Amino acid sequence: MSFLPDSEPAVCLAPQAAPGAGRPDDPEDVLSCRLDAVFQPIVWLREGSVLGHEGLIRGPQGSPLHFPDQLFASARAQGRDVALEHRACRTVVRRFSELALPGRLFLNISPQALLAAEEHALDLAALLRQAGLDASRLVIELTEQSLGGNWPDLASAIARLQAQGAQFAIDDLGAGFSNLGRWVSLRPKYIKTDKSFIRGIQDDLLRQQMLRSISDIAAVAGAIVVAEGIESLEELACARDQGIACVQGYYIERPQAQPTRRHWPDLLADVSALRLDALHCCSEPGLPQDDAQGWALQLLRRVDSVTSKLSSEAAFSLFLAKPDLYTIPVVEDGIPVGVLKRSSLVERFSLPFQRELYGGRPCRLFMDSKPLIVDMHTPLLTLSRWLAETESHALATDFIITARGHYLGIGSSRDLLQALNRLQLRAARHANPLTQLPGNVPIDRQIQRYLASGLRFAVCYADLDHFKPFNDVFGYRMGDDVIRLLSQVLSQQVDGQQDFLGHIGGDDFIVLFRSGDWQQRCRRMIESFHQGMAQLMVEAGRGDVHGYVAEDRQGQPRHYDLPALSLGAVPVEPGAYHSRHQIAQAASEAKSQAKKQAGSSLFIERRAPTGAAA
């Protein structure tokens, strides 16, 4: 899979070559054919800035060997695949340097080609020097399922390159037979997840959990996760929600041979301002700022760091001078390596002769070299789980917060608990207290997200007929039972992975359908509600009641039937509506049409909205 483009469809292979022209069985054709490099950016998800570019290779345009799967398949058939890889490496490195692209170069190398390079078939260090690139900008991608049985030799080769400054990535994690033991042994700086984790992740809770688990493991290991194969706004949003740091894929940018000079400085605006802001739906007043509420960054406290060479006496003096200082971060070249704890140092120096013996020694003697270190974008819930899984005394300590592995400041478990409490209160404000379903704010967010994604969906407004007089006659407890019944009926008929159910308030509910059979689901809602209503009256000892008399709004006695269910549905085509306000108005009008019909009914608005896009 080396040098395959991200998410490149297999059907895009070039047509078969004409007889006698560029035959793939001719070894010289494969090794001497023209190779061109293309590059696909890898983006820091939250900053929108460029981490680097993955270098990919293409064969002759219009040839059967243009796409790399065919090119390398032909080379393998001839036993020349390693030689072709080495040539591809030279092409990618030189072109990367010529284009002066920002960030790191992610270079695909198979284990076999890497071992062959160690035998001087390819001098990577010399190649980088000739191209004017520092080895620290090179990230070698090893495909996870092709590490092979020669792991001990490969580990030695990797260690030598790491000593020169190169970094490593495990590519396609999750493809084939995963071996987390090799992750532990290699300790790569980057983990690139296989595209299969991303495809349809917004509708798959299992994929979400797996990606979240990978993100959690990587945070502990100090690795950075790159989610490959991002091809839609929804996939991008869901990757962000799982705590993923970096993304790559067609939605961000397709591989390009000559990216324009103007494009790269604008990437921050293109990805962050235009695309990521649409996911948050927080540019409109009244919508919650999730990113400002649920990440480790909000716990940040700026605390000056020290180096491990600082004397223990000087560190002790810092604690004495600042009674409210409990932790001093120890940082080398911007990277946290440990912490000094007030309790440990003060306790040691309170013993006889300890201060005299150790005061002039480096503070690293008393340093905790394994503190909890978290990225600034670690979700608070993930952070709380990590703290809960540590030893009990760690709950009273601080932890280090980093950005891209570099020290920012510290956070405390006390601040974390307070932040989680605020999140719980905020969640309660956004949920209906009777049904615990999402309220108006989450409903608006979801509609706005669908609109920003250009998705096709249907909005259904559910409302009860004759509910107020029923509530007046039979009491608010029976009224609450009816609302809970409706909530259960709606919940049972929606697809939890595709549809969204919210409770506006009272007897008003909203369903956002993405299920293809949403009309049948609506009809089953009506049927189930009638059955549930009859059962509710039996359980209340009112089984013989099919109607009742109550005063209308003019104070006149009037006969009412039991509550019925009116559903007003509006299919939403991409581009047809431009705001959640338009959709809310259309759904309300559809519900009003449904209520004009006697008994339970479903009204579907099939007219195009006023002012719809052409």
C-alpha positions as a printed Julia matrix, in Angstrom:
614×3 Matrix{Float64}:
   0.0     0.0     0.0
   3.03    2.31   -0.09
   2.48    5.56   -1.95
  -1.23    4.97   -2.41
  -3.17    8.24   -2.45
  -5.54    8.87    0.42
  -8.99    7.49   -0.42
  -8.04    6.91   -4.06
 -10.86    4.92   -5.67
  -9.75    1.65   -7.19
 -11.94    2.26  -10.24
  -9.72    5.16  -11.3
  -7.06    2.96  -12.87
  -6.01    4.04  -16.32
  -7.15    1.96  -19.3
  -5.07   -0.91  -20.56
  -2.04    0.05  -22.61
  -1.99   -0.51  -26.32
  -0.16   -3.66  -27.45
   3.58   -3.14  -27.56
   3.48    0.2   -25.73
   4.68    0.42  -22.15
   4.27   -3.26  -21.4
   4.24   -3.83  -17.6
   6.2    -7.07  -18.15
   9.17   -5.05  -19.4
  11.37   -4.34  -16.32
  12.95   -1.32  -17.91
   9.58    0.33  -18.45
   8.75    0.25  -14.71
  12.09    1.49  -13.43
  12.75    4.02  -16.16
   9.24    5.44  -16.59
   8.57    8.99  -15.5
   7.61    9.43  -11.84
   5.87   12.51  -10.47
   5.28   13.44   -6.85
   1.98   14.75   -5.53
   1.33   16.0    -2.01
  -1.64   15.91    0.32
  -1.69   18.16    3.4
  -2.12   16.92    6.95
  -3.85   19.54    9.06
  -3.99   20.29   12.75
  -7.73   20.0    13.26
  -8.26   22.81   15.73
  -5.73   25.36   14.55
  -6.31   24.67   10.86
  -2.55   24.95   10.33
  -0.39   22.54    8.36
   1.41   19.73   10.18
   2.96   18.5     6.96
   2.35   16.78    3.65
   2.24   13.16    2.67
   4.26   12.56   -0.47
   2.58   10.27   -3.0
   3.83    9.0    -6.33
   2.32    8.82   -9.83
   3.53    7.09  -12.95
   3.24    8.38  -16.53
   0.0    10.27  -17.19
  -2.4     8.28  -19.39
  -0.45    5.08  -18.82
  -1.66    1.9   -17.08
   1.11    2.65  -14.57
  -0.16    6.11  -13.65
  -1.79    5.07  -10.39
   0.55    3.56   -7.8
  -1.32    0.33   -7.14
  -0.79   -0.74  -10.75
   2.73    0.71  -10.83
   3.93   -1.14   -7.75
   2.05   -4.31   -8.66
   4.01   -4.42  -11.89
   7.25   -3.77  -10.02
   6.51   -6.55   -7.55
   5.81   -8.96  -10.37
   9.29   -8.19  -11.71
  10.97   -8.31   -8.31
  11.89   -4.63   -8.61
   9.51   -3.12   -6.04
  12.22   -2.12   -3.53
  14.24   -0.39   -6.24
  11.12    1.44   -7.39
  10.38    2.53   -3.81
  13.85    3.98   -3.45
  13.45    5.9    -6.7
  10.06    7.13   -5.54
  11.62    8.35   -2.27
  14.19   10.38   -4.18
  11.48   11.89   -6.39
   9.26   12.85   -3.44
  12.06   14.34   -1.3
  13.5    16.43   -4.11
  10.11   17.72   -5.24
   9.1    18.54   -1.65
  12.24   20.65   -1.35
  11.7    22.34   -4.74
   8.16   23.37   -3.77
   9.34   24.6    -0.35
   6.21   23.15    1.23
   5.63   23.94    4.91
   5.7    21.38    7.7
   6.98   17.83    7.74
   7.34   15.4     4.87
   5.48   12.13    5.47
   7.27    9.55    3.34
   5.93    6.04    2.73
   8.6     3.35    2.98
   7.92   -0.35    3.3
   9.94   -2.26    5.92
  11.71   -4.16    3.15
  12.76   -0.94    1.41
  13.85    0.59    4.71
  16.07   -2.41    5.51
  17.5    -2.3     2.0
  18.25    1.39    2.48
  20.27    0.44    5.54
  22.45   -1.61    3.21
  23.33    1.64    1.37
  20.85    1.08   -1.43
  19.38    4.44   -0.37
  21.17    6.9     1.91
  18.25    8.85    3.38
  20.47   11.17    5.39
  22.5    12.12    2.31
  19.32   12.52    0.26
  17.91   14.97    2.79
  21.16   16.94    2.96
  21.29   17.24   -0.84
  17.69   18.49   -0.81
  18.47   21.0     1.92
  16.07   19.39    4.39
  16.73   18.76    8.05
  16.17   15.17    9.15
  13.8    16.42   11.84
  11.28   17.29    9.11
  11.09   13.69    7.89
   8.36   11.34    9.1
   8.7     7.79    7.8
   5.38    5.99    7.44
   5.46    2.25    8.03
   2.32    0.4     6.98
   1.14   -1.45   10.1
   0.1    -4.7     8.44
   3.38   -5.03    6.53
   5.86   -4.81    9.39
   6.6    -8.46    8.83
   8.6   -10.99   10.8
  11.93   -9.15   10.55
  10.92   -6.8    13.34
  14.18   -7.0    15.34
  16.28   -5.81   12.36
  13.7    -3.16   11.54
  13.72   -1.84   15.1
  17.49   -1.3    14.86
  17.14    0.56   11.57
  14.41    2.73   13.06
  16.53    3.55   16.1
  19.43    4.7    13.91
  17.2     7.02   11.9
  15.57    8.37   15.06
  19.03    9.2    16.38
  19.5    11.38   13.29
  16.28   13.25   14.08
  13.75   11.49   11.84
  10.36   10.58   13.26
   8.12    7.62   12.51
   4.46    6.95   11.93
   2.52    3.71   11.9
   0.32    3.94    8.83
  -3.1     2.33    8.33
  -3.48    1.31   11.98
  -6.36   -1.15   12.12
  -5.9    -2.51    8.61
  -5.09   -6.19    8.46
  -3.95   -7.76   11.72
  -3.22   -5.11   14.29
  -0.32   -5.57   16.66
  -0.41   -3.05   19.48
   2.79   -4.59   20.8
   4.67   -3.07   17.87
   3.14    0.29   18.69
   4.55   -0.09   22.2
   7.96   -1.17   20.87
   8.31    1.45   18.17
   6.74    4.32   20.14
   6.0     6.27   16.94
   5.36    9.98   17.1
   2.37    9.66   14.75
  -0.44    7.12   14.4
  -2.36    7.22   11.12
  -5.65    5.36   11.37
  -6.97    3.32    8.49
  -9.69    4.89    6.36
 -12.12    2.16    7.44
 -12.44    3.84   10.84
 -13.63    7.1     9.27
 -15.99    5.89    6.57
 -19.5     6.56    7.89
 -18.25    7.17   11.44
 -20.98    9.72   12.13
 -23.56    6.91   12.0
 -21.54    4.18   13.71
 -21.07    4.23   17.49
 -18.59    1.33   17.36
 -16.29    3.2    14.99
 -16.54    6.26   17.21
 -15.57    4.26   20.3
 -12.65    2.61   18.52
 -11.3     5.93   17.28
 -11.78    7.46   20.73
  -9.85    4.56   22.29
  -6.98    5.01   19.84
  -6.94    8.71   20.69
  -6.84    7.93   24.41
  -3.97    5.45   24.03
  -2.03    7.87   21.84
  -2.39   10.65   24.4
  -0.84    8.43   27.08
   1.93    7.37   24.68
   2.65   10.94   23.65
   1.69   10.2    20.04
  -0.35   12.27   17.63
  -3.27   10.65   15.8
  -3.91   11.47   12.15
  -7.31   10.36   10.86
  -7.0     9.51    7.17
  -9.81    9.37    4.65
 -11.84   12.45    5.7
 -14.23   12.97    2.81
 -17.15   14.88    4.31
 -17.93   17.59    6.82
 -19.73   15.08    9.04
 -16.71   12.78    9.18
 -14.54   15.76   10.03
 -16.9    16.83   12.82
 -17.07   13.33   14.26
 -13.28   12.92   14.17
 -13.01   16.17   16.09
 -15.53   14.93   18.64
 -13.37   11.85   19.33
 -10.4    14.03   20.26
  -8.46   13.48   17.01
  -5.59   15.95   16.62
  -4.91   15.88   12.87
  -6.82   14.98    9.72
  -6.11   14.16    6.11
  -8.39   13.42    3.18
 -10.22   14.66    0.14
 -12.41   17.01    2.17
  -9.31   18.88    3.33
  -7.46   18.7     0.02
  -6.84   16.23   -2.79
  -3.24   15.28   -3.66
  -1.75   17.9    -5.97
   1.39   17.97   -8.08
   1.9    21.72   -7.89
  -0.04   23.32   -5.06
  -0.29   27.05   -5.65
   1.84   29.32   -3.51
  -1.25   31.28   -2.56
  -3.13   28.25   -1.31
  -0.97   27.19    1.61
  -1.0    30.46    3.56
  -4.76   30.46    3.12
  -5.21   26.93    4.44
  -5.83   28.14    7.99
  -8.72   30.28    6.79
 -10.06   27.65    4.39
 -10.16   24.81    6.91
 -10.58   26.57   10.23
 -12.76   29.58    9.48
 -14.88   28.33    6.61
 -15.21   24.66    7.44
 -14.57   23.98   11.1
 -16.67   26.9    12.32
 -19.65   25.48   10.46
 -19.33   22.32   12.52
 -19.5    24.12   15.83
 -22.64   26.04   14.84
 -21.61   28.57   17.42
 -21.39   31.65   15.23
 -25.05   32.27   15.97
 -26.05   33.82   19.31
 -27.45   31.44   21.87
 -25.65   28.33   20.7
 -23.15   26.77   23.13
 -19.42   27.0    22.6
 -18.57   23.32   23.04
 -14.86   23.74   22.41
 -14.61   26.37   25.13
 -16.38   24.15   27.63
 -15.1    20.61   27.28
 -11.33   20.54   26.8
  -8.24   20.53   29.0
  -7.22   23.95   27.68
  -9.82   25.66   29.84
  -8.08   24.32   32.96
  -4.75   25.9    32.0
  -2.81   27.79   34.64
   0.43   29.45   33.63
   3.25   28.26   35.9
   6.91   29.01   35.19
   8.93   25.88   34.52
  12.48   25.0    35.56
  15.16   22.79   34.04
  16.31   19.56   35.6
  19.71   21.17   36.28
  18.25   23.7    38.73
  19.53   23.09   42.24
  17.2    21.46   44.73
  17.81   24.41   47.07
  16.57   26.86   44.41
  13.47   24.75   43.78
  12.82   24.56   47.52
  13.09   28.36   47.73
  10.44   28.7    44.99
   8.01   26.66   47.07
   8.78   28.73   50.17
   8.22   31.98   48.29
   4.86   30.86   46.87
   2.68   29.11   49.47
  -0.03   28.38   46.9
   2.41   26.65   44.52
   2.14   22.87   44.74
   3.76   21.75   41.49
   6.74   23.0    39.5
   7.02   21.66   35.93
  10.45   20.49   34.79
  10.93   21.22   31.1
  13.82   20.66   28.7
  13.8    22.42   25.31
  10.07   23.02   25.63
   9.25   19.38   26.35
   8.01   18.44   29.85
  10.14   15.74   31.49
   8.72   15.7    35.01
   7.36   17.67   37.95
   8.57   18.7    41.37
   5.95   18.31   44.08
   5.83   20.52   47.14
   4.93   17.64   49.45
   7.85   15.5    48.31
  10.57   18.16   48.42
   9.46   19.87   51.63
   9.09   16.52   53.39
  12.58   15.45   52.32
  14.22   18.71   53.36
  12.51   18.6    56.76
  14.62   15.57   57.67
  17.97   16.11   59.41
  20.91   17.04   57.12
  18.93   16.42   53.9
  18.96   20.07   52.86
  22.69   20.32   53.52
  23.39   17.09   51.64
  21.15   17.6    48.63
  20.51   21.35   48.41
  23.24   21.84   45.82
  22.35   18.75   43.8
  20.15   18.94   40.65
  16.43   18.96   41.33
  15.96   15.96   39.01
  16.9    13.81   42.0
  13.49   14.63   43.5
  11.55   14.88   40.27
   8.53   12.72   39.42
   9.55   11.58   35.93
   6.15   10.12   35.05
   3.6    12.87   35.58
   0.25   12.9    33.83
   0.73   14.87   30.6
  -2.3    15.74   28.48
  -2.8    17.63   25.24
  -4.7    20.91   25.41
  -7.52   19.36   23.34
  -8.04   16.32   25.57
 -11.77   16.07   26.4
 -12.53   16.69   30.06
 -14.39   13.4    30.37
 -11.34   11.52   29.03
  -9.1    13.42   31.42
 -11.33   12.58   34.38
 -11.19    8.89   33.44
  -7.4     8.96   33.31
  -7.25   10.58   36.73
  -9.69    8.05   38.15
  -7.49    5.22   36.86
  -4.36    6.55   38.55
  -3.37    5.87   42.13
  -5.64    7.54   44.66
  -3.08   10.11   45.79
  -2.78   11.38   42.22
  -6.26   12.86   42.48
  -4.83   15.6    44.65
  -1.98   16.47   42.26
  -1.63   18.69   39.22
  -1.08   17.56   35.65
   0.8    19.08   32.73
  -0.99   20.54   29.71
   0.81   20.62   26.37
   0.27   21.81   22.8
   1.77   19.5    20.18
   3.94   18.02   22.93
   5.32   21.37   24.13
   4.7    22.7    27.61
   1.88   25.21   28.09
   1.02   25.11   31.79
  -0.6    22.94   34.43
  -4.11   21.99   35.47
  -5.52   20.7    38.73
  -8.0    17.98   39.56
  -9.97   20.5    41.61
 -10.45   22.74   38.59
 -11.36   19.65   36.55
 -14.12   18.67   38.98
 -15.51   22.2    38.93
 -15.48   22.24   35.13
 -17.25   18.88   34.95
 -19.88   20.15   37.35
 -20.47   23.17   35.1
 -20.77   20.84   32.1
 -23.39   18.76   33.91
 -25.38   21.86   34.82
 -25.11   23.11   31.27
 -26.24   19.75   29.89
 -29.2    19.8    32.25
 -30.18   23.24   30.98
 -30.13   21.95   27.43
 -32.22   18.83   28.16
 -35.92   18.65   28.9
 -36.32   17.79   32.61
 -39.34   15.52   32.06
 -38.06   13.34   29.21
 -34.3    14.08   29.42
 -34.34   14.49   25.64
 -32.26   17.26   24.01
 -33.95   20.64   24.17
 -34.07   23.66   21.9
 -30.35   24.44   21.84
 -29.17   20.94   20.8
 -32.01   20.75   18.27
 -30.88   24.02   16.68
 -27.29   22.85   16.65
 -28.17   19.6    14.92
 -30.27   21.32   12.25
 -27.5    23.84   11.61
 -24.98   21.04   11.35
 -27.08   19.18    8.8
 -27.47   22.37    6.77
 -23.73   23.07    6.87
 -23.05   19.5     5.74
 -25.44   19.74    2.81
 -27.33   16.65    3.97
 -30.73   15.46    2.87
 -33.05   14.95    5.85
 -36.66   15.36    6.96
 -37.84   17.38    9.94
 -41.0    16.18   11.68
 -42.9    18.31   14.22
 -44.93   16.15   16.64
 -47.74   17.76   18.64
 -50.75   16.48   20.59
 -54.31   17.56   19.83
 -56.66   18.33   22.77
 -53.83   18.02   25.3
 -54.55   21.15   27.36
 -58.17   20.28   28.19
 -57.08   16.69   28.96
 -54.46   18.05   31.35
 -57.06   20.31   33.01
 -59.61   17.51   33.48
 -57.36   14.58   34.45
 -54.59   16.48   36.22
 -50.95   17.28   35.53
 -49.75   13.82   36.6
 -51.78   12.16   33.88
 -50.61   14.89   31.54
 -46.98   14.1    32.33
 -47.7    10.4    31.73
 -49.04   11.24   28.27
 -45.93   13.29   27.43
 -43.67   10.48   28.62
 -45.73    8.04   26.54
 -45.23   10.18   23.46
 -41.5    10.41   24.19
 -41.26    6.6    24.39
 -43.28    6.12   21.2
 -41.09    8.52   19.25
 -37.89    7.04   20.69
 -38.91    3.52   19.7
 -39.57    4.52   16.1
 -36.4     6.51   15.37
 -33.08    5.02   14.33
 -30.66    5.93   17.11
 -27.69    5.94   14.74
 -29.24    8.05   11.99
 -32.1    10.1    13.43
 -32.24   12.81   16.09
 -35.09   13.25   18.58
 -35.57   16.42   20.61
 -38.17   17.79   23.02
 -39.06   21.44   22.44
 -41.26   21.59   25.53
 -44.72   20.58   26.73
 -46.24   18.22   24.16
 -44.06   19.48   21.28
 -41.3    17.27   19.88
 -38.98   17.42   16.86
 -37.57   14.46   14.93
 -34.78   14.95   12.4
 -34.96   11.93   10.12
 -32.15   10.62    7.98
 -33.73    7.17    7.75
 -34.92    6.41    4.24
 -38.19    4.91    5.54
 -39.1     7.9     7.68
 -42.69    8.09    6.38
 -43.4     4.51    7.5
 -41.84    5.36   10.87
 -44.2     8.33   11.22
 -47.23    6.14   10.57
 -46.04    3.62   13.14
 -45.68    6.47   15.63
 -49.36    7.33   15.21
 -50.43    3.69   15.58
 -48.22    3.12   18.63
 -49.41    6.29   20.31
 -53.08    5.23   19.98
 -52.3     1.83   21.49
 -50.27    3.38   24.3
 -52.96    5.95   25.03
 -55.6     3.23   25.37
 -53.35    1.24   27.7
 -52.61    4.35   29.77
 -56.32    4.99   30.32
 -56.84    1.35   31.38
 -54.0     1.54   33.89
 -55.48    4.74   35.29
 -58.87    3.06   35.74
 -60.37    5.12   32.93
 -60.53    2.4    30.3
 -64.16    3.23   29.39
 -63.34    6.88   28.73
 -63.12    7.69   25.02
 -64.04   11.35   25.32
 -64.79   13.95   27.94
 -66.37   17.36   28.43
 -64.3    20.4    29.28
 -64.55   24.15   28.9
 -63.12   25.62   25.72
 -61.27   28.93   25.54
 -64.56   30.82   25.61
 -65.57   29.03   28.81
 -68.24   26.96   27.07
 -68.66   23.22   27.75
 -67.35   21.14   24.86
 -66.84   17.47   24.08
 -63.21   16.45   23.41
 -61.72   13.23   22.16
 -58.65   11.79   23.88
 -55.34   13.35   22.77
 -54.37   12.52   19.21
 -51.0    12.82   17.5
 -50.42   15.3    14.69
 -47.22   15.08   12.68
 -46.08   17.79   10.29
 -43.12   16.72    8.14
 -40.89   18.73    5.8
 -38.37   16.98    3.53
 -35.21   19.11    3.39
 -33.17   18.91    0.21
 -29.58   20.24    0.09
 -29.62   23.97   -0.57
 -33.39   24.31   -0.22
 -33.22   26.05    3.17
 -30.59   28.46    4.39
 -31.17   28.62    8.15
 -32.69   26.72   11.05
 -35.24   29.52   11.36
 -36.62   28.76    7.91
 -36.86   25.07    8.74
 -38.56   25.75   12.08
 -41.16   27.91   10.38
 -41.81   25.32    7.66
 -42.18   22.53   10.23
 -44.55   24.63   12.32
 -46.72   25.31    9.28
 -46.78   21.63    8.37
 -47.83   20.77   11.92
 -50.65   23.32   11.71
 -51.89   21.65    8.54
 -51.83   18.26   10.25
 -53.87   19.6    13.19
 -56.61   20.78   10.82
 -57.44   17.14   10.12
 -59.65   15.23   12.55
 -57.84   12.71   14.75
 -54.24   11.69   14.38
 -52.67   12.56   11.05
 -49.45   12.98    9.1
 -49.07   15.99    6.82
 -46.04   16.13    4.49
 -45.14   19.49    2.98
 -44.18   18.74   -0.61
 -44.02   22.3    -1.93
 -40.64   23.91   -2.54
 -39.84   26.56    0.07
 -40.18   30.22   -0.83
 -36.88   31.61   -2.04
 -35.33   28.16   -2.51
 -32.08   27.94   -4.36
 -32.44   27.23   -8.06
